[in-house]
């Protein structure tokens, strides 16, 4: 798995969003509620971050959220 800026990982009841990705370090935001998006930003090495998300599920990243098509059920009926 390739780490990228904007990825959101879920482990238990906590979410981790990569805020800043660099060659040697990761800055991530620990969030408990994706709607409020409030949380603390932490900076760790890539190795530490990989240990943190071990067993976590990759939900999305900012690019895939922006490119995702709308749900047809939520769109207004054109007729």
HELIX and SHEET records of a PDB file:
HELIX    1   1 UNK A   46  UNK A   52  1                                   7    
HELIX    2   2 UNK A   62  UNK A   67  1                                   6    
SHEET    1   A 5 UNK A  39  UNK A  45  0                                        
SHEET    2   A 5 UNK A  25  UNK A  31 -1                                        
SHEET    3   A 5 UNK A  14  UNK A  21 -1                                        
SHEET    4   A 5 UNK A   8  UNK A  11 -1                                        
SHEET    5   A 5 UNK A  57  UNK A  60 -1                                        
END                                                                             
